[in-house]
Amino acid sequence: MTSIKYFLVALAFVAVPALAQDATSYPNKPIRIIVPFTPGSATDIVARLVGERLNAAWGQPVIVENRPGAGGTIGIAQTAKADPDGYTLAVVSTGHVVNYVLYKDLPYDTLKDLAGVAPLASLPSVLVVSPGLGVKSVKELVAAAKAKPGELNYATAGVGSAAHINSEKFNVAAGIQAVHVPLKGTPPILTETMGGRVHFAWVPSVSSMGLLKDGKLVALAVSTPARIAALPEVPTIAEAGFPGGEFNFWVGLLAPARTPRDIVARPAPMVTVAKPTQTQMAARMIAGVTRLEPSH
């Protein structure tokens, strides 16, 4: 997770001792974690698993609030404007670092208004299609897209989301044109792809595992440099012929800028202990997504 570590180190220097507050008594009331995506998304699951561990360690309620929309910028803006006292945090993903380029009127400054707390996870993504699309490999998908330029579509969690960046990297590497369908998170992406209204999508592997095993989706490639243990038969995007499509989906914890350094430092060691494993995330996400069915 080198890239996320460098980013969070840069953000950490934004946190300054602006408020007179006793870190030894922190936390002494409920903590709010804002997730800028829908319930059931990978970012949401990471936040909830970490929140459960922090609650157990600190004895204070950790409340996860979903504030989806606009590629995650709505929830991040709420975090940036919150009191810098350590009681409002946010769990964000890769798209956070490019939103300032994509959104002209972003209501916060990515570097000046937020402070890094800790990296949480690095998640493999998988390229999925509906069985009804009739493609069995990445090259077949690319051939279908090139045969009908601009007719195939792909879904993401919004402009600037991690899935959007992942998808655009793949599109450029493959030399294809496809229509972007922005949705609010992973669950609707999976539902629309299963239903055939979305032709392809990059989603966190843990969110699609149950649907892949049930044959409701087909996995064509993973975004990582090496194959993943959960899908050993699925090639990497480089093995599939498009090395430029590799992508690192990371998740990190942020706080409002000017949160005192000693307060920011308090969650970090606890979060390191509380980092969710792939098994934990898969179990939680499979429980949520296996109930999804294609809508008609």
BALOBA-1460 file (C-alpha; in Angstrom, 3 decimals):
// residues 296
<rec num="1" residu="m" x="0.000" y="0.000" z="0.000"/>
<rec num="2" residu="t" x="2.889" y="2.355" z="-0.768"/>
<rec num="3" residu="s" x="0.803" y="5.001" z="-2.520"/>
<rec num="4" residu="i" x="-1.741" y="5.312" z="0.285"/>
<rec num="5" residu="k" x="1.031" y="5.492" z="2.904"/>
<rec num="6" residu="y" x="2.711" y="8.402" z="1.106"/>
<rec num="7" residu="f" x="-0.621" y="10.181" z="0.739"/>
<rec num="8" residu="l" x="-1.576" y="9.747" z="4.387"/>
<rec num="9" residu="v" x="1.864" y="10.840" z="5.563"/>
<rec num="10" residu="a" x="1.428" y="14.039" z="3.562"/>
<rec num="11" residu="l" x="-2.000" y="14.610" z="5.065"/>
<rec num="12" residu="a" x="-0.757" y="13.883" z="8.566"/>
<rec num="13" residu="f" x="1.268" y="17.077" z="8.570"/>
<rec num="14" residu="v" x="-1.977" y="19.040" z="8.246"/>
<rec num="15" residu="a" x="-3.018" y="17.987" z="11.740"/>
<rec num="16" residu="v" x="-1.865" y="20.648" z="14.199"/>
<rec num="17" residu="p" x="-2.475" y="21.200" z="17.909"/>
<rec num="18" residu="a" x="-5.089" y="23.886" z="17.292"/>
<rec num="19" residu="l" x="-7.379" y="22.919" z="20.137"/>
<rec num="20" residu="a" x="-6.555" y="22.551" z="23.782"/>
<rec num="21" residu="q" x="-7.720" y="19.014" z="24.440"/>
<rec num="22" residu="d" x="-6.555" y="16.215" z="26.708"/>
<rec num="23" residu="a" x="-5.736" y="13.245" z="24.490"/>
<rec num="24" residu="t" x="-5.552" y="10.921" z="27.494"/>
<rec num="25" residu="s" x="-9.318" y="11.228" z="27.958"/>
<rec num="26" residu="y" x="-10.053" y="10.559" z="24.282"/>
<rec num="27" residu="p" x="-12.491" y="9.111" z="23.448"/>
<rec num="28" residu="n" x="-15.086" y="9.886" z="26.090"/>
<rec num="29" residu="k" x="-18.165" y="9.997" z="23.847"/>
<rec num="30" residu="p" x="-19.422" y="8.295" z="20.658"/>
<rec num="31" residu="i" x="-17.298" y="8.517" z="17.527"/>
<rec num="32" residu="r" x="-18.794" y="9.032" z="14.084"/>
<rec num="33" residu="i" x="-17.219" y="7.466" z="10.988"/>
<rec num="34" residu="i" x="-18.537" y="8.918" z="7.732"/>
<rec num="35" residu="v" x="-18.502" y="6.604" z="4.716"/>
<rec num="36" residu="p" x="-19.030" y="8.504" z="1.449"/>
<rec num="37" residu="f" x="-20.522" y="5.442" z="-0.282"/>
<rec num="38" residu="t" x="-23.545" y="3.171" z="0.102"/>
<rec num="39" residu="p" x="-24.046" y="0.469" z="2.733"/>
<rec num="40" residu="g" x="-22.602" y="-2.806" z="1.490"/>
<rec num="41" residu="s" x="-19.810" y="-1.198" z="-0.507"/>
<rec num="42" residu="a" x="-16.224" y="-2.283" z="0.181"/>
<rec num="43" residu="t" x="-15.430" y="1.036" z="1.858"/>
<rec num="44" residu="d" x="-18.484" y="0.651" z="4.075"/>
<rec num="45" residu="i" x="-17.607" y="-2.890" z="5.119"/>
<rec num="46" residu="v" x="-14.058" y="-1.884" z="6.028"/>
<rec num="47" residu="a" x="-15.400" y="1.020" z="8.101"/>
<rec num="48" residu="r" x="-17.877" y="-1.183" z="9.976"/>
<rec num="49" residu="l" x="-15.357" y="-3.898" z="10.774"/>
<rec num="50" residu="v" x="-12.838" y="-1.339" z="12.024"/>
<rec num="51" residu="g" x="-15.591" y="0.432" z="13.970"/>
<rec num="52" residu="e" x="-16.531" y="-2.796" z="15.741"/>
<rec num="53" residu="r" x="-12.945" y="-3.371" z="16.825"/>
<rec num="54" residu="l" x="-12.505" y="0.224" z="17.998"/>
<rec num="55" residu="n" x="-15.735" y="-0.014" z="19.967"/>
<rec num="56" residu="a" x="-14.465" y="-3.151" z="21.680"/>
<rec num="57" residu="a" x="-11.104" y="-1.536" z="22.445"/>
<rec num="58" residu="w" x="-12.368" y="1.848" z="23.644"/>
<rec num="59" residu="g" x="-15.768" y="1.016" z="25.101"/>
<rec num="60" residu="q" x="-17.349" y="3.908" z="23.201"/>
<rec num="61" residu="p" x="-19.976" y="3.560" z="20.454"/>
<rec num="62" residu="v" x="-18.607" y="3.941" z="16.917"/>
<rec num="63" residu="i" x="-21.400" y="5.018" z="14.587"/>
<rec num="64" residu="v" x="-20.984" y="4.540" z="10.838"/>
<rec num="65" residu="e" x="-22.935" y="7.043" z="8.739"/>
<rec num="66" residu="n" x="-23.282" y="6.580" z="4.975"/>
<rec num="67" residu="r" x="-23.242" y="9.822" z="2.978"/>
<rec num="68" residu="p" x="-23.000" y="8.661" z="-0.655"/>
<rec num="69" residu="g" x="-23.014" y="10.753" z="-3.795"/>
<rec num="70" residu="a" x="-20.807" y="12.711" z="-6.196"/>
<rec num="71" residu="g" x="-17.974" y="10.175" z="-6.179"/>
<rec num="72" residu="g" x="-17.666" y="10.362" z="-2.396"/>
<rec num="73" residu="t" x="-17.234" y="14.129" z="-2.210"/>
<rec num="74" residu="i" x="-20.476" y="14.755" z="-0.289"/>
<rec num="75" residu="g" x="-19.435" y="12.685" z="2.714"/>
<rec num="76" residu="i" x="-15.839" y="13.896" z="2.578"/>
<rec num="77" residu="a" x="-17.046" y="17.512" z="2.592"/>
<rec num="78" residu="q" x="-19.050" y="16.823" z="5.748"/>
<rec num="79" residu="t" x="-15.934" y="15.414" z="7.375"/>
<rec num="80" residu="a" x="-13.809" y="18.382" z="6.347"/>
<rec num="81" residu="k" x="-16.327" y="20.796" z="7.907"/>
<rec num="82" residu="a" x="-16.768" y="18.830" z="11.155"/>
<rec num="83" residu="d" x="-15.281" y="19.932" z="14.471"/>
<rec num="84" residu="p" x="-11.600" y="18.897" z="14.570"/>
<rec num="85" residu="d" x="-11.909" y="17.061" z="17.859"/>
<rec num="86" residu="g" x="-11.357" y="13.452" z="16.784"/>
<rec num="87" residu="y" x="-15.024" y="12.498" z="17.079"/>
<rec num="88" residu="t" x="-15.703" y="12.675" z="13.339"/>
<rec num="89" residu="l" x="-13.600" y="10.488" z="11.041"/>
<rec num="90" residu="a" x="-14.010" y="9.315" z="7.457"/>
<rec num="91" residu="v" x="-13.113" y="6.168" z="5.574"/>
<rec num="92" residu="v" x="-12.193" y="6.964" z="1.964"/>
<rec num="93" residu="s" x="-10.789" y="5.092" z="-1.012"/>
<rec num="94" residu="t" x="-8.488" y="5.736" z="-3.967"/>
<rec num="95" residu="g" x="-10.771" y="8.168" z="-5.779"/>
<rec num="96" residu="h" x="-10.367" y="10.703" z="-2.980"/>
<rec num="97" residu="v" x="-6.952" y="11.769" z="-4.283"/>
<rec num="98" residu="v" x="-8.203" y="12.688" z="-7.777"/>
<rec num="99" residu="n" x="-11.500" y="14.379" z="-6.938"/>
<rec num="100" residu="y" x="-9.855" y="17.785" z="-6.743"/>
<rec num="101" residu="v" x="-9.004" y="17.410" z="-10.450"/>
<rec num="102" residu="l" x="-12.412" y="16.114" z="-11.541"/>
<rec num="103" residu="y" x="-14.653" y="18.489" z="-9.590"/>
<rec num="104" residu="k" x="-14.208" y="22.205" z="-10.289"/>
<rec num="105" residu="d" x="-16.155" y="23.438" z="-7.275"/>
<rec num="106" residu="l" x="-15.041" y="20.945" z="-4.656"/>
<rec num="107" residu="p" x="-16.288" y="22.256" z="-1.280"/>
<rec num="108" residu="y" x="-13.033" y="21.382" z="0.491"/>
<rec num="109" residu="d" x="-9.280" y="21.360" z="-0.096"/>
<rec num="110" residu="t" x="-7.987" y="17.789" z="-0.285"/>
<rec num="111" residu="l" x="-4.680" y="18.563" z="1.431"/>
<rec num="112" residu="k" x="-5.550" y="21.540" z="3.623"/>
<rec num="113" residu="d" x="-8.907" y="20.443" z="5.067"/>
<rec num="114" residu="l" x="-8.206" y="16.803" z="5.971"/>
<rec num="115" residu="a" x="-5.616" y="14.946" z="8.047"/>
<rec num="116" residu="g" x="-4.420" y="11.383" z="7.519"/>
<rec num="117" residu="v" x="-4.952" y="8.903" z="10.352"/>
<rec num="118" residu="a" x="-4.018" y="5.454" z="8.996"/>
<rec num="119" residu="p" x="-4.171" y="3.138" z="5.974"/>
<rec num="120" residu="l" x="-6.805" y="0.431" z="6.407"/>
<rec num="121" residu="a" x="-6.769" y="-1.973" z="3.482"/>
<rec num="122" residu="s" x="-5.708" y="-2.665" z="-0.071"/>
<rec num="123" residu="l" x="-8.374" y="-4.587" z="-1.972"/>
<rec num="124" residu="p" x="-8.140" y="-6.555" z="-5.237"/>
<rec num="125" residu="s" x="-10.769" y="-5.658" z="-7.813"/>
<rec num="126" residu="v" x="-12.276" y="-8.027" z="-10.354"/>
<rec num="127" residu="l" x="-13.651" y="-7.350" z="-13.826"/>
<rec num="128" residu="v" x="-17.127" y="-8.888" z="-13.971"/>
<rec num="129" residu="v" x="-19.782" y="-9.346" z="-16.646"/>
<rec num="130" residu="s" x="-23.180" y="-10.978" z="-16.818"/>
<rec num="131" residu="p" x="-23.224" y="-14.554" z="-18.158"/>
<rec num="132" residu="g" x="-25.765" y="-13.289" z="-20.663"/>
<rec num="133" residu="l" x="-23.184" y="-11.056" z="-22.325"/>
<rec num="134" residu="g" x="-21.579" y="-14.174" z="-23.773"/>
<rec num="135" residu="v" x="-17.917" y="-13.245" z="-23.267"/>
<rec num="136" residu="k" x="-15.480" y="-15.572" z="-21.517"/>
<rec num="137" residu="s" x="-12.277" y="-13.509" z="-21.515"/>
<rec num="138" residu="v" x="-11.005" y="-9.945" z="-21.422"/>
<rec num="139" residu="k" x="-9.962" y="-10.155" z="-25.072"/>
<rec num="140" residu="e" x="-13.495" y="-11.192" z="-26.035"/>
<rec num="141" residu="l" x="-14.914" y="-8.238" z="-24.072"/>
<rec num="142" residu="v" x="-12.477" y="-5.850" z="-25.746"/>
<rec num="143" residu="a" x="-13.320" y="-7.279" z="-29.173"/>
<rec num="144" residu="a" x="-17.035" y="-6.793" z="-28.495"/>
<rec num="145" residu="a" x="-16.437" y="-3.205" z="-27.375"/>
<rec num="146" residu="k" x="-14.304" y="-2.397" z="-30.430"/>
<rec num="147" residu="a" x="-16.909" y="-3.924" z="-32.729"/>
<rec num="148" residu="k" x="-19.491" y="-1.488" z="-31.358"/>
<rec num="149" residu="p" x="-17.611" y="1.647" z="-30.202"/>
<rec num="150" residu="g" x="-19.524" y="3.555" z="-27.537"/>
<rec num="151" residu="e" x="-22.345" y="1.004" z="-27.275"/>
<rec num="152" residu="l" x="-21.124" y="-1.043" z="-24.315"/>
<rec num="153" residu="n" x="-21.342" y="0.529" z="-20.871"/>
<rec num="154" residu="y" x="-19.696" y="0.139" z="-17.484"/>
<rec num="155" residu="a" x="-20.855" y="1.126" z="-14.005"/>
<rec num="156" residu="t" x="-19.010" y="2.768" z="-11.124"/>
<rec num="157" residu="a" x="-19.787" y="4.389" z="-7.775"/>
<rec num="158" residu="g" x="-19.685" y="7.804" z="-9.435"/>
<rec num="159" residu="v" x="-17.307" y="10.183" z="-11.155"/>
<rec num="160" residu="g" x="-13.935" y="10.060" z="-9.418"/>
<rec num="161" residu="s" x="-14.669" y="6.904" z="-7.418"/>
<rec num="162" residu="a" x="-12.058" y="4.151" z="-7.199"/>
<rec num="163" residu="a" x="-14.107" y="2.019" z="-9.597"/>
<rec num="164" residu="h" x="-14.218" y="4.912" z="-12.064"/>
<rec num="165" residu="i" x="-10.437" y="5.306" z="-12.035"/>
<rec num="166" residu="n" x="-9.995" y="1.534" z="-12.321"/>
<rec num="167" residu="s" x="-12.405" y="1.364" z="-15.261"/>
<rec num="168" residu="e" x="-10.850" y="4.281" z="-17.124"/>
<rec num="169" residu="k" x="-7.358" y="2.818" z="-16.717"/>
<rec num="170" residu="f" x="-8.646" y="-0.394" z="-18.246"/>
<rec num="171" residu="n" x="-10.474" y="1.393" z="-21.070"/>
<rec num="172" residu="v" x="-7.338" y="3.323" z="-22.012"/>
<rec num="173" residu="a" x="-5.132" y="0.217" z="-21.786"/>
<rec num="174" residu="a" x="-7.572" y="-1.743" z="-23.952"/>
<rec num="175" residu="g" x="-8.192" y="1.120" z="-26.376"/>
<rec num="176" residu="i" x="-11.975" y="0.939" z="-26.065"/>
<rec num="177" residu="q" x="-14.782" y="3.453" z="-25.753"/>
<rec num="178" residu="a" x="-17.637" y="2.668" z="-23.362"/>
<rec num="179" residu="v" x="-20.425" y="4.650" z="-21.730"/>
<rec num="180" residu="h" x="-20.002" y="5.477" z="-18.055"/>
<rec num="181" residu="v" x="-23.006" y="4.684" z="-15.831"/>
<rec num="182" residu="p" x="-22.500" y="6.335" z="-12.417"/>
<rec num="183" residu="l" x="-24.353" y="4.587" z="-9.584"/>
<rec num="184" residu="k" x="-24.202" y="5.051" z="-5.805"/>
<rec num="185" residu="g" x="-22.121" y="2.038" z="-4.824"/>
<rec num="186" residu="t" x="-21.180" y="-1.599" z="-5.245"/>
<rec num="187" residu="p" x="-24.591" y="-3.200" z="-4.495"/>
<rec num="188" residu="p" x="-26.440" y="-1.416" z="-7.345"/>
<rec num="189" residu="i" x="-23.464" y="-2.031" z="-9.650"/>
<rec num="190" residu="l" x="-23.719" y="-5.771" z="-9.002"/>
<rec num="191" residu="t" x="-27.502" y="-5.774" z="-9.426"/>
<rec num="192" residu="e" x="-27.397" y="-3.890" z="-12.733"/>
<rec num="193" residu="t" x="-24.567" y="-6.036" z="-14.086"/>
<rec num="194" residu="m" x="-26.400" y="-9.248" z="-13.183"/>
<rec num="195" residu="g" x="-29.490" y="-7.894" z="-14.903"/>
<rec num="196" residu="g" x="-27.563" y="-7.194" z="-18.101"/>
<rec num="197" residu="r" x="-28.230" y="-3.453" z="-18.130"/>
<rec num="198" residu="v" x="-24.579" y="-2.867" z="-17.292"/>
<rec num="199" residu="h" x="-22.169" y="-4.695" z="-19.588"/>
<rec num="200" residu="f" x="-19.055" y="-4.757" z="-17.402"/>
<rec num="201" residu="a" x="-17.759" y="-3.429" z="-14.101"/>
<rec num="202" residu="w" x="-14.706" y="-3.441" z="-11.862"/>
<rec num="203" residu="v" x="-15.723" y="-4.258" z="-8.288"/>
<rec num="204" residu="p" x="-13.864" y="-5.295" z="-5.113"/>
<rec num="205" residu="s" x="-13.388" y="-9.048" z="-5.305"/>
<rec num="206" residu="v" x="-14.784" y="-9.644" z="-1.830"/>
<rec num="207" residu="s" x="-18.082" y="-8.007" z="-2.799"/>
<rec num="208" residu="s" x="-18.655" y="-10.285" z="-5.788"/>
<rec num="209" residu="m" x="-17.393" y="-13.625" z="-4.466"/>
<rec num="210" residu="g" x="-20.776" y="-15.118" z="-3.624"/>
<rec num="211" residu="l" x="-22.288" y="-14.075" z="-6.953"/>
<rec num="212" residu="l" x="-19.321" y="-15.491" z="-8.873"/>
<rec num="213" residu="k" x="-19.621" y="-18.832" z="-7.084"/>
<rec num="214" residu="d" x="-23.361" y="-18.908" z="-7.813"/>
<rec num="215" residu="g" x="-22.715" y="-18.275" z="-11.519"/>
<rec num="216" residu="k" x="-24.620" y="-14.986" z="-11.500"/>
<rec num="217" residu="l" x="-21.524" y="-13.116" z="-12.648"/>
<rec num="218" residu="v" x="-18.446" y="-14.095" z="-14.662"/>
<rec num="219" residu="a" x="-14.950" y="-12.991" z="-13.580"/>
<rec num="220" residu="l" x="-12.630" y="-12.064" z="-16.447"/>
<rec num="221" residu="a" x="-9.563" y="-10.662" z="-14.643"/>
<rec num="222" residu="v" x="-8.259" y="-9.219" z="-11.377"/>
<rec num="223" residu="s" x="-6.633" y="-5.794" z="-11.065"/>
<rec num="224" residu="t" x="-3.600" y="-6.912" z="-9.043"/>
<rec num="225" residu="p" x="-0.076" y="-7.760" z="-10.272"/>
<rec num="226" residu="a" x="-0.516" y="-11.361" z="-9.051"/>
<rec num="227" residu="r" x="-3.495" y="-13.697" z="-8.987"/>
<rec num="228" residu="i" x="-5.501" y="-13.785" z="-5.767"/>
<rec num="229" residu="a" x="-6.051" y="-16.847" z="-3.599"/>
<rec num="230" residu="a" x="-9.839" y="-16.512" z="-3.632"/>
<rec num="231" residu="l" x="-9.957" y="-16.654" z="-7.460"/>
<rec num="232" residu="p" x="-6.855" y="-18.644" z="-8.471"/>
<rec num="233" residu="e" x="-8.233" y="-19.490" z="-11.912"/>
<rec num="234" residu="v" x="-8.863" y="-15.866" z="-12.855"/>
<rec num="235" residu="p" x="-5.936" y="-14.196" z="-14.677"/>
<rec num="236" residu="t" x="-4.476" y="-10.839" z="-13.783"/>
<rec num="237" residu="i" x="-5.287" y="-8.019" z="-16.160"/>
<rec num="238" residu="a" x="-1.645" y="-8.140" z="-17.282"/>
<rec num="239" residu="e" x="-1.878" y="-11.865" z="-18.019"/>
<rec num="240" residu="a" x="-5.049" y="-11.102" z="-19.974"/>
<rec num="241" residu="g" x="-2.961" y="-8.848" z="-22.218"/>
<rec num="242" residu="f" x="-3.518" y="-5.375" z="-20.732"/>
<rec num="243" residu="p" x="-0.846" y="-4.564" z="-18.111"/>
<rec num="244" residu="g" x="-1.807" y="-0.888" z="-18.164"/>
<rec num="245" residu="g" x="-5.076" y="-1.840" z="-16.485"/>
<rec num="246" residu="e" x="-3.536" y="-2.743" z="-13.113"/>
<rec num="247" residu="f" x="-5.045" y="-0.824" z="-10.207"/>
<rec num="248" residu="n" x="-4.584" y="-0.462" z="-6.439"/>
<rec num="249" residu="f" x="-7.897" y="-0.015" z="-4.594"/>
<rec num="250" residu="w" x="-6.849" y="1.305" z="-1.178"/>
<rec num="251" residu="v" x="-8.935" y="2.397" z="1.789"/>
<rec num="252" residu="g" x="-7.781" y="4.868" z="4.434"/>
<rec num="253" residu="l" x="-8.949" y="6.715" z="7.551"/>
<rec num="254" residu="l" x="-9.045" y="10.541" z="7.665"/>
<rec num="255" residu="a" x="-9.924" y="13.260" z="10.189"/>
<rec num="256" residu="p" x="-10.715" y="16.966" z="9.791"/>
<rec num="257" residu="a" x="-7.656" y="19.162" z="9.469"/>
<rec num="258" residu="r" x="-6.462" y="20.935" z="12.625"/>
<rec num="259" residu="t" x="-7.395" y="17.927" z="14.707"/>
<rec num="260" residu="p" x="-4.612" y="17.927" z="17.322"/>
<rec num="261" residu="r" x="-1.786" y="15.567" z="16.489"/>
<rec num="262" residu="d" x="-2.069" y="13.715" z="19.788"/>
<rec num="263" residu="i" x="-5.759" y="13.044" z="19.068"/>
<rec num="264" residu="v" x="-5.028" y="11.897" z="15.501"/>
<rec num="265" residu="a" x="-2.343" y="9.586" z="16.863"/>
<rec num="266" residu="r" x="-4.714" y="7.852" z="19.276"/>
<rec num="267" residu="p" x="-6.725" y="5.807" z="16.720"/>
<rec num="268" residu="a" x="-3.711" y="4.859" z="14.595"/>
<rec num="269" residu="p" x="-2.318" y="1.979" z="16.730"/>
<rec num="270" residu="m" x="-5.834" y="0.740" z="17.445"/>
<rec num="271" residu="v" x="-6.675" y="0.781" z="13.730"/>
<rec num="272" residu="t" x="-3.513" y="-1.156" z="12.951"/>
<rec num="273" residu="v" x="-4.729" y="-3.880" z="15.308"/>
<rec num="274" residu="a" x="-8.268" y="-3.578" z="13.980"/>
<rec num="275" residu="k" x="-7.460" y="-3.859" z="10.276"/>
<rec num="276" residu="p" x="-9.952" y="-6.310" z="8.759"/>
<rec num="277" residu="t" x="-8.673" y="-9.413" z="7.024"/>
<rec num="278" residu="q" x="-9.825" y="-10.475" z="3.560"/>
<rec num="279" residu="t" x="-11.657" y="-13.381" z="5.202"/>
<rec num="280" residu="q" x="-13.578" y="-11.050" z="7.519"/>
<rec num="281" residu="m" x="-14.536" y="-8.743" z="4.665"/>
<rec num="282" residu="a" x="-15.528" y="-11.610" z="2.404"/>
<rec num="283" residu="a" x="-17.742" y="-13.151" z="5.075"/>
<rec num="284" residu="r" x="-19.479" y="-9.839" z="5.734"/>
<rec num="285" residu="m" x="-19.886" y="-8.891" z="2.094"/>
<rec num="286" residu="i" x="-21.024" y="-12.315" z="0.931"/>
<rec num="287" residu="a" x="-23.711" y="-12.191" z="3.602"/>
<rec num="288" residu="g" x="-24.888" y="-8.931" z="2.128"/>
<rec num="289" residu="v" x="-24.587" y="-9.513" z="-1.602"/>
<rec num="290" residu="t" x="-25.855" y="-13.072" z="-1.920"/>
<rec num="291" residu="r" x="-29.347" y="-11.711" z="-1.316"/>
<rec num="292" residu="l" x="-29.084" y="-9.522" z="-4.420"/>
<rec num="293" residu="e" x="-31.005" y="-10.632" z="-7.473"/>
<rec num="294" residu="p" x="-31.233" y="-9.069" z="-10.931"/>
<rec num="295" residu="s" x="-34.040" y="-6.532" z="-11.024"/>
<rec num="296" residu="h" x="-36.462" y="-6.705" z="-13.911"/>
